[in-house]
């Protein structure tokens, strides 16, 4: 499957900035032109994708809900 085959409109290209690795899940911070995007994925996926700081990636965002809080 290629990135073009995925039906996700919100795609942010960037490089992995930092990975906080846990036993089961890890937090991956991606530096994009618009700022930092963070994702929690399985540690197994981090290893299978070969993610390390500096790896070029695309963050695919598909949300079904957006919450809003009054300031």
C-alpha positions as CSV (number, residue, x, y, z in Angstrom):
1,X,0.0,0.0,0.0
2,X,1.3,3.5,-0.8
3,X,0.6,6.7,1.0
4,X,-1.5,7.9,-2.0
5,X,-3.8,4.9,-1.5
6,X,-4.7,6.0,2.0
7,X,-7.9,8.2,2.3
8,X,-6.6,10.6,4.9
9,X,-6.6,14.3,4.0
10,X,-4.6,15.6,6.9
11,X,-1.1,14.6,6.2
12,X,1.9,16.3,7.9
13,X,5.4,15.5,6.6
14,X,8.3,15.8,9.0
15,X,11.1,14.1,10.8
16,X,11.0,12.2,14.0
17,X,12.3,14.5,16.7
18,X,12.1,12.4,19.9
19,X,10.8,8.9,20.9
20,X,9.7,8.1,24.5
21,X,9.7,4.4,24.4
22,X,7.6,2.3,26.8
23,X,7.2,-1.4,27.3
24,X,4.0,-1.5,25.2
25,X,3.4,2.0,23.8
26,X,5.7,4.8,22.8
27,X,5.2,8.5,22.2
28,X,6.7,9.7,18.9
29,X,7.2,13.5,18.4
30,X,7.4,14.6,14.8
31,X,8.8,18.0,13.8
32,X,6.7,19.4,10.9
33,X,6.7,22.8,9.2
34,X,3.6,23.7,11.3
35,X,5.0,22.6,14.6
36,X,5.3,19.4,16.6
37,X,2.8,16.5,16.1
38,X,2.8,13.8,18.7
39,X,1.4,10.3,18.4
40,X,1.2,7.3,20.7
41,X,1.8,4.1,18.9
42,X,2.8,0.6,19.9
43,X,6.5,0.1,20.6
44,X,6.3,-2.9,18.3
45,X,5.3,-0.5,15.5
46,X,8.2,1.8,16.3
47,X,10.6,-1.1,16.0
48,X,9.0,-2.5,12.8
49,X,9.0,0.9,11.1
50,X,12.7,1.5,12.2
51,X,11.8,4.9,13.7
52,X,14.7,6.8,15.2
53,X,15.2,10.5,15.6
54,X,15.8,12.0,12.1
55,X,13.6,9.5,10.2
56,X,11.5,11.2,7.6
57,X,7.8,10.3,8.1
58,X,4.3,11.4,7.4
59,X,1.8,11.8,10.2
60,X,-1.7,10.8,9.0
61,X,-4.5,12.3,11.1
62,X,-8.1,11.1,10.9
63,X,-10.2,12.4,13.7
64,X,-13.9,11.6,14.3
65,X,-14.2,14.1,17.1
66,X,-12.8,17.5,18.1
67,X,-13.3,18.8,21.7
68,X,-13.4,22.5,22.5
69,X,-13.0,24.1,25.9
70,X,-13.7,27.7,26.8
71,X,-10.7,29.8,27.8
